[in-house]
Amino acid sequence: MDGEGEREIEDEAIVAAVLAGETEAFRLLVERYRMYLYHVALSVVRNPKDAEDVTQEAFLKIYSALPGYRQQGFKTWITRIATNQAIDQARKLRRRREEPDDPAFLGAEVMDDSLPPQEERLLDRERRELLHRRINELPENYRDVVLAYYFHEKSYQEIADMQNVQMKTVESKLYRARQWIRRHWKEEEFR
């Protein structure tokens, strides 16, 4: 039997183990397909950070969709999920670029209308870059919920489902993230 066929049989066995309650077995699938799905996502979103986010979200969707998996080729199935996730992400990013950013996020003030459009766009881009850098400084457990809630526009319930936690946990993480931001970020950086 060729390597691909053996891998398919192994994948099916791992899926069966996860569905039988051995949730830790899912880690094997993540390790096996993480880079593959990352490259699938990168080919759609064309940004390494966005591709990482898409890959993580794809694995969350794969995990939650496993009970509906019908042994129709695991690699094909997860590729379809990751591709759809990447397409959704690309659409959200495109819409976000077309819409004006919400300066109210995290207490930033509205830009001064007296600036010429070029300077306004430059300042806006600098603020966005600063915001992305600062978000990457957040502790990882806060960063995930901040990105999901504020940037991916997920509801508390959607985030709870993706992370396999209670909705109260998501509320708590967002509250703590806001507290962390207030302690570590200077408001004047975003003006």
mmCIF file of the C-alpha atoms, coordinates in Angstrom:
data_MODEL
# 
_entry.id   MODEL 
# 
loop_
_atom_site.group_PDB 
_atom_site.id 
_atom_site.type_symbol 
_atom_site.label_atom_id 
_atom_site.label_alt_id 
_atom_site.label_comp_id 
_atom_site.label_asym_id 
_atom_site.label_entity_id 
_atom_site.label_seq_id 
_atom_site.pdbx_PDB_ins_code 
_atom_site.Cartn_x 
_atom_site.Cartn_y 
_atom_site.Cartn_z 
_atom_site.occupancy 
_atom_site.B_iso_or_equiv 
_atom_site.pdbx_formal_charge 
_atom_site.auth_seq_id 
_atom_site.auth_comp_id 
_atom_site.auth_asym_id 
_atom_site.auth_atom_id 
_atom_site.pdbx_PDB_model_num 
ATOM 1   C CA . MET A 1 1   ? 0.000   0.000  0.000  1.00 0.00 ? 1   MET A CA 1 
ATOM 2   C CA . ASP A 1 2   ? 1.316   3.470  -0.819 1.00 0.00 ? 2   ASP A CA 1 
ATOM 3   C CA . GLY A 1 3   ? 2.120   6.110  1.809  1.00 0.00 ? 3   GLY A CA 1 
ATOM 4   C CA . GLU A 1 4   ? -0.968  8.167  1.009  1.00 0.00 ? 4   GLU A CA 1 
ATOM 5   C CA . GLY A 1 5   ? -3.258  5.152  1.498  1.00 0.00 ? 5   GLY A CA 1 
ATOM 6   C CA . GLU A 1 6   ? -1.601  4.285  4.803  1.00 0.00 ? 6   GLU A CA 1 
ATOM 7   C CA . ARG A 1 7   ? -1.949  7.868  5.954  1.00 0.00 ? 7   ARG A CA 1 
ATOM 8   C CA . GLU A 1 8   ? -5.654  7.826  5.066  1.00 0.00 ? 8   GLU A CA 1 
ATOM 9   C CA . ILE A 1 9   ? -6.160  4.662  7.142  1.00 0.00 ? 9   ILE A CA 1 
ATOM 10  C CA . GLU A 1 10  ? -4.244  6.244  10.049 1.00 0.00 ? 10  GLU A CA 1 
ATOM 11  C CA . ASP A 1 11  ? -6.343  9.409  9.757  1.00 0.00 ? 11  ASP A CA 1 
ATOM 12  C CA . GLU A 1 12  ? -9.556  7.382  9.880  1.00 0.00 ? 12  GLU A CA 1 
ATOM 13  C CA . ALA A 1 13  ? -8.286  5.545  12.986 1.00 0.00 ? 13  ALA A CA 1 
ATOM 14  C CA . ILE A 1 14  ? -7.395  8.834  14.697 1.00 0.00 ? 14  ILE A CA 1 
ATOM 15  C CA . VAL A 1 15  ? -10.807 10.313 13.837 1.00 0.00 ? 15  VAL A CA 1 
ATOM 16  C CA . ALA A 1 16  ? -12.483 7.203  15.274 1.00 0.00 ? 16  ALA A CA 1 
ATOM 17  C CA . ALA A 1 17  ? -10.404 7.565  18.457 1.00 0.00 ? 17  ALA A CA 1 
ATOM 18  C CA . VAL A 1 18  ? -11.371 11.246 18.842 1.00 0.00 ? 18  VAL A CA 1 
ATOM 19  C CA . LEU A 1 19  ? -15.040 10.402 18.309 1.00 0.00 ? 19  LEU A CA 1 
ATOM 20  C CA . ALA A 1 20  ? -14.714 7.616  20.892 1.00 0.00 ? 20  ALA A CA 1 
ATOM 21  C CA . GLY A 1 21  ? -13.701 10.199 23.491 1.00 0.00 ? 21  GLY A CA 1 
ATOM 22  C CA . GLU A 1 22  ? -9.911  10.285 23.113 1.00 0.00 ? 22  GLU A CA 1 
ATOM 23  C CA . THR A 1 23  ? -9.867  14.005 22.459 1.00 0.00 ? 23  THR A CA 1 
ATOM 24  C CA . GLU A 1 24  ? -6.073  14.213 22.862 1.00 0.00 ? 24  GLU A CA 1 
ATOM 25  C CA . ALA A 1 25  ? -5.739  12.152 19.655 1.00 0.00 ? 25  ALA A CA 1 
ATOM 26  C CA . PHE A 1 26  ? -6.880  15.210 17.716 1.00 0.00 ? 26  PHE A CA 1 
ATOM 27  C CA . ARG A 1 27  ? -3.442  16.716 18.428 1.00 0.00 ? 27  ARG A CA 1 
ATOM 28  C CA . LEU A 1 28  ? -1.976  14.109 16.046 1.00 0.00 ? 28  LEU A CA 1 
ATOM 29  C CA . LEU A 1 29  ? -4.151  15.414 13.231 1.00 0.00 ? 29  LEU A CA 1 
ATOM 30  C CA . VAL A 1 30  ? -3.198  18.996 14.060 1.00 0.00 ? 30  VAL A CA 1 
ATOM 31  C CA . GLU A 1 31  ? 0.504   18.141 14.005 1.00 0.00 ? 31  GLU A CA 1 
ATOM 32  C CA . ARG A 1 32  ? 0.136   16.179 10.776 1.00 0.00 ? 32  ARG A CA 1 
ATOM 33  C CA . TYR A 1 33  ? -1.845  18.797 8.844  1.00 0.00 ? 33  TYR A CA 1 
ATOM 34  C CA . ARG A 1 34  ? -0.971  22.154 10.440 1.00 0.00 ? 34  ARG A CA 1 
ATOM 35  C CA . MET A 1 35  ? 1.568   23.243 7.815  1.00 0.00 ? 35  MET A CA 1 
ATOM 36  C CA . TYR A 1 36  ? -0.500  21.833 4.965  1.00 0.00 ? 36  TYR A CA 1 
ATOM 37  C CA . LEU A 1 37  ? -3.614  23.785 6.006  1.00 0.00 ? 37  LEU A CA 1 
ATOM 38  C CA . TYR A 1 38  ? -1.494  26.864 6.693  1.00 0.00 ? 38  TYR A CA 1 
ATOM 39  C CA . HIS A 1 39  ? -0.317  26.805 3.063  1.00 0.00 ? 39  HIS A CA 1 
ATOM 40  C CA . VAL A 1 40  ? -3.884  26.255 1.848  1.00 0.00 ? 40  VAL A CA 1 
ATOM 41  C CA . ALA A 1 41  ? -4.978  29.320 3.850  1.00 0.00 ? 41  ALA A CA 1 
ATOM 42  C CA . LEU A 1 42  ? -1.967  31.380 2.768  1.00 0.00 ? 42  LEU A CA 1 
ATOM 43  C CA . SER A 1 43  ? -2.760  30.740 -0.886 1.00 0.00 ? 43  SER A CA 1 
ATOM 44  C CA . VAL A 1 44  ? -6.143  32.432 -0.328 1.00 0.00 ? 44  VAL A CA 1 
ATOM 45  C CA . VAL A 1 45  ? -5.509  35.207 2.222  1.00 0.00 ? 45  VAL A CA 1 
ATOM 46  C CA . ARG A 1 46  ? -1.903  35.959 1.128  1.00 0.00 ? 46  ARG A CA 1 
ATOM 47  C CA . ASN A 1 47  ? -0.852  37.156 4.579  1.00 0.00 ? 47  ASN A CA 1 
ATOM 48  C CA . PRO A 1 48  ? 1.082   34.933 7.028  1.00 0.00 ? 48  PRO A CA 1 
ATOM 49  C CA . LYS A 1 49  ? -0.671  36.222 10.163 1.00 0.00 ? 49  LYS A CA 1 
ATOM 50  C CA . ASP A 1 50  ? -4.118  35.877 8.601  1.00 0.00 ? 50  ASP A CA 1 
ATOM 51  C CA . ALA A 1 51  ? -3.180  32.397 7.374  1.00 0.00 ? 51  ALA A CA 1 
ATOM 52  C CA . GLU A 1 52  ? -2.233  31.426 10.955 1.00 0.00 ? 52  GLU A CA 1 
ATOM 53  C CA . ASP A 1 53  ? -5.586  32.703 12.211 1.00 0.00 ? 53  ASP A CA 1 
ATOM 54  C CA . VAL A 1 54  ? -7.462  30.864 9.462  1.00 0.00 ? 54  VAL A CA 1 
ATOM 55  C CA . THR A 1 55  ? -5.566  27.642 10.235 1.00 0.00 ? 55  THR A CA 1 
ATOM 56  C CA . GLN A 1 56  ? -6.474  27.846 13.928 1.00 0.00 ? 56  GLN A CA 1 
ATOM 57  C CA . GLU A 1 57  ? -10.113 28.564 13.161 1.00 0.00 ? 57  GLU A CA 1 
ATOM 58  C CA . ALA A 1 58  ? -10.185 25.774 10.578 1.00 0.00 ? 58  ALA A CA 1 
ATOM 59  C CA . PHE A 1 59  ? -8.968  23.267 13.164 1.00 0.00 ? 59  PHE A CA 1 
ATOM 60  C CA . LEU A 1 60  ? -11.642 24.435 15.594 1.00 0.00 ? 60  LEU A CA 1 
ATOM 61  C CA . LYS A 1 61  ? -14.275 23.929 12.892 1.00 0.00 ? 61  LYS A CA 1 
ATOM 62  C CA . ILE A 1 62  ? -12.818 20.554 11.927 1.00 0.00 ? 62  ILE A CA 1 
ATOM 63  C CA . TYR A 1 63  ? -12.934 19.408 15.534 1.00 0.00 ? 63  TYR A CA 1 
ATOM 64  C CA . SER A 1 64  ? -16.526 20.517 16.036 1.00 0.00 ? 64  SER A CA 1 
ATOM 65  C CA . ALA A 1 65  ? -17.579 19.015 12.670 1.00 0.00 ? 65  ALA A CA 1 
ATOM 66  C CA . LEU A 1 66  ? -15.929 15.605 13.247 1.00 0.00 ? 66  LEU A CA 1 
ATOM 67  C CA . PRO A 1 67  ? -19.199 13.903 14.278 1.00 0.00 ? 67  PRO A CA 1 
ATOM 68  C CA . GLY A 1 68  ? -20.552 14.728 10.809 1.00 0.00 ? 68  GLY A CA 1 
ATOM 69  C CA . TYR A 1 69  ? -17.490 13.391 8.966  1.00 0.00 ? 69  TYR A CA 1 
ATOM 70  C CA . ARG A 1 70  ? -18.511 10.526 6.663  1.00 0.00 ? 70  ARG A CA 1 
ATOM 71  C CA . GLN A 1 71  ? -15.123 8.979  5.741  1.00 0.00 ? 71  GLN A CA 1 
ATOM 72  C CA . GLN A 1 72  ? -15.111 10.590 2.317  1.00 0.00 ? 72  GLN A CA 1 
ATOM 73  C CA . GLY A 1 73  ? -11.363 11.316 2.381  1.00 0.00 ? 73  GLY A CA 1 
ATOM 74  C CA . PHE A 1 74  ? -10.126 13.145 5.443  1.00 0.00 ? 74  PHE A CA 1 
ATOM 75  C CA . LYS A 1 75  ? -7.515  15.323 3.736  1.00 0.00 ? 75  LYS A CA 1 
ATOM 76  C CA . THR A 1 76  ? -10.008 16.437 1.070  1.00 0.00 ? 76  THR A CA 1 
ATOM 77  C CA . TRP A 1 77  ? -12.596 17.157 3.755  1.00 0.00 ? 77  TRP A CA 1 
ATOM 78  C CA . ILE A 1 78  ? -10.292 19.291 5.931  1.00 0.00 ? 78  ILE A CA 1 
ATOM 79  C CA . THR A 1 79  ? -8.953  21.093 2.853  1.00 0.00 ? 79  THR A CA 1 
ATOM 80  C CA . ARG A 1 80  ? -12.495 22.113 1.949  1.00 0.00 ? 80  ARG A CA 1 
ATOM 81  C CA . ILE A 1 81  ? -13.127 23.398 5.493  1.00 0.00 ? 81  ILE A CA 1 
ATOM 82  C CA . ALA A 1 82  ? -9.856  25.373 5.555  1.00 0.00 ? 82  ALA A CA 1 
ATOM 83  C CA . THR A 1 83  ? -10.464 26.799 2.075  1.00 0.00 ? 83  THR A CA 1 
ATOM 84  C CA . ASN A 1 84  ? -13.973 27.956 3.015  1.00 0.00 ? 84  ASN A CA 1 
ATOM 85  C CA . GLN A 1 85  ? -12.615 29.480 6.231  1.00 0.00 ? 85  GLN A CA 1 
ATOM 86  C CA . ALA A 1 86  ? -9.904  31.304 4.264  1.00 0.00 ? 86  ALA A CA 1 
ATOM 87  C CA . ILE A 1 87  ? -12.416 32.604 1.717  1.00 0.00 ? 87  ILE A CA 1 
ATOM 88  C CA . ASP A 1 88  ? -14.648 33.891 4.534  1.00 0.00 ? 88  ASP A CA 1 
ATOM 89  C CA . GLN A 1 89  ? -11.643 35.566 6.163  1.00 0.00 ? 89  GLN A CA 1 
ATOM 90  C CA . ALA A 1 90  ? -10.561 37.166 2.871  1.00 0.00 ? 90  ALA A CA 1 
ATOM 91  C CA . ARG A 1 91  ? -14.083 38.554 2.399  1.00 0.00 ? 91  ARG A CA 1 
ATOM 92  C CA . LYS A 1 92  ? -14.119 39.996 5.925  1.00 0.00 ? 92  LYS A CA 1 
ATOM 93  C CA . LEU A 1 93  ? -10.715 41.594 5.380  1.00 0.00 ? 93  LEU A CA 1 
ATOM 94  C CA . ARG A 1 94  ? -11.792 43.038 2.043  1.00 0.00 ? 94  ARG A CA 1 
ATOM 95  C CA . ARG A 1 95  ? -14.960 44.487 3.603  1.00 0.00 ? 95  ARG A CA 1 
ATOM 96  C CA . ARG A 1 96  ? -12.953 45.913 6.474  1.00 0.00 ? 96  ARG A CA 1 
ATOM 97  C CA . ARG A 1 97  ? -10.588 47.678 4.066  1.00 0.00 ? 97  ARG A CA 1 
ATOM 98  C CA . GLU A 1 98  ? -13.553 49.133 2.206  1.00 0.00 ? 98  GLU A CA 1 
ATOM 99  C CA . GLU A 1 99  ? -15.254 50.387 5.361  1.00 0.00 ? 99  GLU A CA 1 
ATOM 100 C CA . PRO A 1 100 ? -13.772 53.099 7.546  1.00 0.00 ? 100 PRO A CA 1 
ATOM 101 C CA . ASP A 1 101 ? -12.163 51.677 10.658 1.00 0.00 ? 101 ASP A CA 1 
ATOM 102 C CA . ASP A 1 102 ? -14.007 52.121 13.907 1.00 0.00 ? 102 ASP A CA 1 
ATOM 103 C CA . PRO A 1 103 ? -11.784 54.487 15.898 1.00 0.00 ? 103 PRO A CA 1 
ATOM 104 C CA . ALA A 1 104 ? -13.904 53.859 18.989 1.00 0.00 ? 104 ALA A CA 1 
ATOM 105 C CA . PHE A 1 105 ? -12.213 50.457 19.358 1.00 0.00 ? 105 PHE A CA 1 
ATOM 106 C CA . LEU A 1 106 ? -10.141 50.492 22.528 1.00 0.00 ? 106 LEU A CA 1 
ATOM 107 C CA . GLY A 1 107 ? -10.788 54.168 23.186 1.00 0.00 ? 107 GLY A CA 1 
ATOM 108 C CA . ALA A 1 108 ? -9.087  55.754 20.166 1.00 0.00 ? 108 ALA A CA 1 
ATOM 109 C CA . GLU A 1 109 ? -10.374 59.200 19.339 1.00 0.00 ? 109 GLU A CA 1 
ATOM 110 C CA . VAL A 1 110 ? -11.927 60.210 16.025 1.00 0.00 ? 110 VAL A CA 1 
ATOM 111 C CA . MET A 1 111 ? -9.423  61.735 13.598 1.00 0.00 ? 111 MET A CA 1 
ATOM 112 C CA . ASP A 1 112 ? -9.303  65.451 13.095 1.00 0.00 ? 112 ASP A CA 1 
ATOM 113 C CA . ASP A 1 113 ? -11.303 66.279 9.930  1.00 0.00 ? 113 ASP A CA 1 
ATOM 114 C CA . SER A 1 114 ? -9.038  69.239 9.185  1.00 0.00 ? 114 SER A CA 1 
ATOM 115 C CA . LEU A 1 115 ? -6.178  67.003 7.956  1.00 0.00 ? 115 LEU A CA 1 
ATOM 116 C CA . PRO A 1 116 ? -5.677  66.566 4.216  1.00 0.00 ? 116 PRO A CA 1 
ATOM 117 C CA . PRO A 1 117 ? -6.807  63.120 2.975  1.00 0.00 ? 117 PRO A CA 1 
ATOM 118 C CA . GLN A 1 118 ? -3.243  61.873 2.336  1.00 0.00 ? 118 GLN A CA 1 
ATOM 119 C CA . GLU A 1 119 ? -2.072  62.650 5.863  1.00 0.00 ? 119 GLU A CA 1 
ATOM 120 C CA . GLU A 1 120 ? -5.280  61.247 7.287  1.00 0.00 ? 120 GLU A CA 1 
ATOM 121 C CA . ARG A 1 121 ? -4.751  57.947 5.429  1.00 0.00 ? 121 ARG A CA 1 
ATOM 122 C CA . LEU A 1 122 ? -1.103  57.787 6.545  1.00 0.00 ? 122 LEU A CA 1 
ATOM 123 C CA . LEU A 1 123 ? -2.023  58.380 10.189 1.00 0.00 ? 123 LEU A CA 1 
ATOM 124 C CA . ASP A 1 124 ? -4.826  55.837 9.905  1.00 0.00 ? 124 ASP A CA 1 
ATOM 125 C CA . ARG A 1 125 ? -2.441  53.220 8.484  1.00 0.00 ? 125 ARG A CA 1 
ATOM 126 C CA . GLU A 1 126 ? 0.116   53.937 11.216 1.00 0.00 ? 126 GLU A CA 1 
ATOM 127 C CA . ARG A 1 127 ? -2.573  53.554 13.889 1.00 0.00 ? 127 ARG A CA 1 
ATOM 128 C CA . ARG A 1 128 ? -3.690  50.231 12.406 1.00 0.00 ? 128 ARG A CA 1 
ATOM 129 C CA . GLU A 1 129 ? -0.090  48.970 12.287 1.00 0.00 ? 129 GLU A CA 1 
ATOM 130 C CA . LEU A 1 130 ? 0.452   50.050 15.886 1.00 0.00 ? 130 LEU A CA 1 
ATOM 131 C CA . LEU A 1 131 ? -2.794  48.370 16.902 1.00 0.00 ? 131 LEU A CA 1 
ATOM 132 C CA . HIS A 1 132 ? -1.769  45.102 15.234 1.00 0.00 ? 132 HIS A CA 1 
ATOM 133 C CA . ARG A 1 133 ? 1.659   45.212 16.903 1.00 0.00 ? 133 ARG A CA 1 
ATOM 134 C CA . ARG A 1 134 ? 0.086   45.907 20.276 1.00 0.00 ? 134 ARG A CA 1 
ATOM 135 C CA . ILE A 1 135 ? -2.472  43.130 19.868 1.00 0.00 ? 135 ILE A CA 1 
ATOM 136 C CA . ASN A 1 136 ? 0.364   40.707 19.200 1.00 0.00 ? 136 ASN A CA 1 
ATOM 137 C CA . GLU A 1 137 ? 1.775   41.713 22.607 1.00 0.00 ? 137 GLU A CA 1 
ATOM 138 C CA . LEU A 1 138 ? -1.404  40.580 24.371 1.00 0.00 ? 138 LEU A CA 1 
ATOM 139 C CA . PRO A 1 139 ? -1.152  37.327 26.317 1.00 0.00 ? 139 PRO A CA 1 
ATOM 140 C CA . GLU A 1 140 ? -2.223  34.572 23.930 1.00 0.00 ? 140 GLU A CA 1 
ATOM 141 C CA . ASN A 1 141 ? -5.383  33.565 25.835 1.00 0.00 ? 141 ASN A CA 1 
ATOM 142 C CA . TYR A 1 142 ? -6.581  37.196 25.645 1.00 0.00 ? 142 TYR A CA 1 
ATOM 143 C CA . ARG A 1 143 ? -5.406  37.774 22.060 1.00 0.00 ? 143 ARG A CA 1 
ATOM 144 C CA . ASP A 1 144 ? -7.571  34.940 20.739 1.00 0.00 ? 144 ASP A CA 1 
ATOM 145 C CA . VAL A 1 145 ? -10.789 36.319 22.205 1.00 0.00 ? 145 VAL A CA 1 
ATOM 146 C CA . VAL A 1 146 ? -9.956  39.942 21.304 1.00 0.00 ? 146 VAL A CA 1 
ATOM 147 C CA . LEU A 1 147 ? -9.281  38.984 17.684 1.00 0.00 ? 147 LEU A CA 1 
ATOM 148 C CA . ALA A 1 148 ? -12.343 36.755 17.483 1.00 0.00 ? 148 ALA A CA 1 
ATOM 149 C CA . TYR A 1 149 ? -14.670 39.340 19.047 1.00 0.00 ? 149 TYR A CA 1 
ATOM 150 C CA . TYR A 1 150 ? -13.413 42.656 17.672 1.00 0.00 ? 150 TYR A CA 1 
ATOM 151 C CA . PHE A 1 151 ? -11.842 41.680 14.360 1.00 0.00 ? 151 PHE A CA 1 
ATOM 152 C CA . HIS A 1 152 ? -13.648 38.526 13.271 1.00 0.00 ? 152 HIS A CA 1 
ATOM 153 C CA . GLU A 1 153 ? -16.936 39.836 14.683 1.00 0.00 ? 153 GLU A CA 1 
ATOM 154 C CA . LYS A 1 154 ? -17.776 36.586 16.461 1.00 0.00 ? 154 LYS A CA 1 
ATOM 155 C CA . SER A 1 155 ? -20.403 36.536 19.193 1.00 0.00 ? 155 SER A CA 1 
ATOM 156 C CA . TYR A 1 156 ? -19.587 35.380 22.716 1.00 0.00 ? 156 TYR A CA 1 
ATOM 157 C CA . GLN A 1 157 ? -21.414 32.133 21.969 1.00 0.00 ? 157 GLN A CA 1 
ATOM 158 C CA . GLU A 1 158 ? -19.493 31.543 18.715 1.00 0.00 ? 158 GLU A CA 1 
ATOM 159 C CA . ILE A 1 159 ? -16.191 32.104 20.523 1.00 0.00 ? 159 ILE A CA 1 
ATOM 160 C CA . ALA A 1 160 ? -17.263 29.793 23.346 1.00 0.00 ? 160 ALA A CA 1 
ATOM 161 C CA . ASP A 1 161 ? -18.156 27.090 20.819 1.00 0.00 ? 161 ASP A CA 1 
ATOM 162 C CA . MET A 1 162 ? -14.852 27.508 18.952 1.00 0.00 ? 162 MET A CA 1 
ATOM 163 C CA . GLN A 1 163 ? -12.812 27.290 22.170 1.00 0.00 ? 163 GLN A CA 1 
ATOM 164 C CA . ASN A 1 164 ? -14.951 24.586 23.809 1.00 0.00 ? 164 ASN A CA 1 
ATOM 165 C CA . VAL A 1 165 ? -15.573 26.754 26.880 1.00 0.00 ? 165 VAL A CA 1 
ATOM 166 C CA . GLN A 1 166 ? -18.579 28.288 28.596 1.00 0.00 ? 166 GLN A CA 1 
ATOM 167 C CA . MET A 1 167 ? -19.821 31.690 27.449 1.00 0.00 ? 167 MET A CA 1 
ATOM 168 C CA . LYS A 1 168 ? -19.010 33.102 30.918 1.00 0.00 ? 168 LYS A CA 1 
ATOM 169 C CA . THR A 1 169 ? -15.368 32.146 30.291 1.00 0.00 ? 169 THR A CA 1 
ATOM 170 C CA . VAL A 1 170 ? -15.351 34.218 27.099 1.00 0.00 ? 170 VAL A CA 1 
ATOM 171 C CA . GLU A 1 171 ? -16.926 37.167 28.930 1.00 0.00 ? 171 GLU A CA 1 
ATOM 172 C CA . SER A 1 172 ? -14.312 36.843 31.651 1.00 0.00 ? 172 SER A CA 1 
ATOM 173 C CA . LYS A 1 173 ? -11.425 36.659 29.170 1.00 0.00 ? 173 LYS A CA 1 
ATOM 174 C CA . LEU A 1 174 ? -12.657 39.748 27.311 1.00 0.00 ? 174 LEU A CA 1 
ATOM 175 C CA . TYR A 1 175 ? -13.051 41.623 30.592 1.00 0.00 ? 175 TYR A CA 1 
ATOM 176 C CA . ARG A 1 176 ? -9.527  40.642 31.678 1.00 0.00 ? 176 ARG A CA 1 
ATOM 177 C CA . ALA A 1 177 ? -8.157  41.527 28.236 1.00 0.00 ? 177 ALA A CA 1 
ATOM 178 C CA . ARG A 1 178 ? -9.655  45.017 28.522 1.00 0.00 ? 178 ARG A CA 1 
ATOM 179 C CA . GLN A 1 179 ? -8.142  45.390 31.999 1.00 0.00 ? 179 GLN A CA 1 
ATOM 180 C CA . TRP A 1 180 ? -4.750  44.255 30.675 1.00 0.00 ? 180 TRP A CA 1 
ATOM 181 C CA . ILE A 1 181 ? -5.007  46.748 27.803 1.00 0.00 ? 181 ILE A CA 1 
ATOM 182 C CA . ARG A 1 182 ? -5.842  49.602 30.172 1.00 0.00 ? 182 ARG A CA 1 
ATOM 183 C CA . ARG A 1 183 ? -2.790  48.765 32.312 1.00 0.00 ? 183 ARG A CA 1 
ATOM 184 C CA . HIS A 1 184 ? -0.285  48.230 29.477 1.00 0.00 ? 184 HIS A CA 1 
ATOM 185 C CA . TRP A 1 185 ? -1.314  50.540 26.642 1.00 0.00 ? 185 TRP A CA 1 
ATOM 186 C CA . LYS A 1 186 ? -1.116  54.303 26.610 1.00 0.00 ? 186 LYS A CA 1 
ATOM 187 C CA . GLU A 1 187 ? -4.218  55.966 25.223 1.00 0.00 ? 187 GLU A CA 1 
ATOM 188 C CA . GLU A 1 188 ? -2.199  58.750 23.630 1.00 0.00 ? 188 GLU A CA 1 
ATOM 189 C CA . GLU A 1 189 ? -0.499  56.182 21.339 1.00 0.00 ? 189 GLU A CA 1 
ATOM 190 C CA . PHE A 1 190 ? -3.793  55.827 19.474 1.00 0.00 ? 190 PHE A CA 1 
ATOM 191 C CA . ARG A 1 191 ? -4.567  59.524 19.015 1.00 0.00 ? 191 ARG A CA 1 
# 
